[in-house]
Amino acid sequence: MAKEASKLDLSESVYSLFLLSLTKKFLRSRSLLEWDKGWKSSTKAMHTKNFFPSIYDRIKAKNFKPNFISTQFISSDGHFKSYLVRFHISDDYLCDCGKAIETPLHLILNCDQYINERQQLIYEAKRVGFN
């Protein structure tokens, strides 16, 4: 095939018929589709999927700027009692509120100790356009 292709007259390149912008858009769309398919079928990062069920959800979160703290909450790999018990660093997994296992989702959604912070988070999320 290579020999045959070398004999072709390509004075007018076939590549000039494709717009570079459309080609880039197609490739980006295709790679995001493949990435999303792999993300959704993976059994890893299950906690992170609570926040970003698809790659497209993360892309839509334009105002989200990851930092040290937010990464720990999103990945569930931080100084949470559930994490410390999982790695045999501690035996105590109960939240200081005494009502549940201390996980990032419990702290964000339910823990009585963080009612004011939760209200502030909801207000700020709504302010920037999240439901």
RAHUKA-V733517 format. One record per run of one state. SS is the DSSP state (A for helix, B for strand, O for the rest). FROM is the first residue (numbers start at 1). TO is the last residue. Records with the same first field share a line. If there is no record, write none. Layout:
SS=FROM-TO + FROM-TO
//
This chain:
O=1-1 + 7-13 + 18-19 + 42-47 + 52-54 + 61-67 + 76-80 + 87-93 + 95-100 + 102-103 + 110-111 + 128-131
A=2-6 + 14-17 + 20-41 + 48-51 + 55-60 + 68-75 + 81-86 + 104-109 + 112-127
B=94-94 + 101-101
//
